[in-house]
Amino acid sequence: MTNTEFEASIKLIISNNKDGLESIYKEYITSIYSLVLSIVKNKENAEDITADEYLTFQA
């Protein structure tokens, strides 16, 4: 994701357009999941935490 694409996604989020969050989610989900997994050391918990945080931001 380029800086321009990231900025466009942020602008969408600010304007309450969920497409911006979805594009950022798709770009960074693997990195976020890997970070959470390295902290909690349990695949199921890491999946739950990652999904819960996405849902929290989406609400």
C-alpha positions in Angstrom: 0.0 0.0 0.0 1.5 3.3 -1.0 1.3 6.4 1.2 -1.3 7.9 -1.2 -3.5 4.8 -0.9 -3.0 4.8 2.9 -4.0 8.5 3.1 -7.0 7.9 0.9 -8.1 5.0 3.2 -7.7 7.2 6.3 -9.8 9.9 4.7 -12.5 7.3 4.0 -12.4 6.1 7.6 -12.7 9.7 8.8 -15.8 10.2 6.6 -17.3 7.0 8.2 -16.8 5.0 5.0 -16.0 1.4 6.0 -14.1 0.7 2.7 -11.1 2.6 4.1 -10.9 0.3 7.1 -11.3 -2.8 5.0 -8.5 -1.8 2.7 -6.2 -1.1 5.7 -7.3 -4.4 7.3 -6.5 -6.4 4.1 -3.1 -4.8 3.9 -2.0 -5.2 7.5 -4.0 -8.2 8.8 -1.1 -10.7 8.4 1.3 -8.4 10.2 -1.1 -7.7 13.0 -1.9 -11.4 13.4 1.8 -12.3 13.5 2.4 -9.6 16.2 -0.5 -10.8 18.3 0.6 -14.4 17.9 4.1 -13.6 19.0 2.7 -12.0 22.2 0.0 -14.6 23.1 1.7 -17.7 21.7 -1.6 -19.3 20.9 -3.1 -19.5 17.4 -6.8 -19.5 18.5 -6.3 -16.6 20.9 -4.4 -14.6 18.3 -7.2 -15.2 15.8 -9.8 -14.1 18.3 -7.9 -11.0 19.4 -7.2 -10.0 15.8 -10.9 -10.4 14.8 -12.2 -8.7 17.9 -10.0 -5.7 17.3 -11.1 -5.4 13.7 -14.8 -5.6 14.9 -14.1 -2.9 17.5 -12.7 -0.5 14.9 -15.5 -1.3 12.5 -18.2 -0.5 15.0 
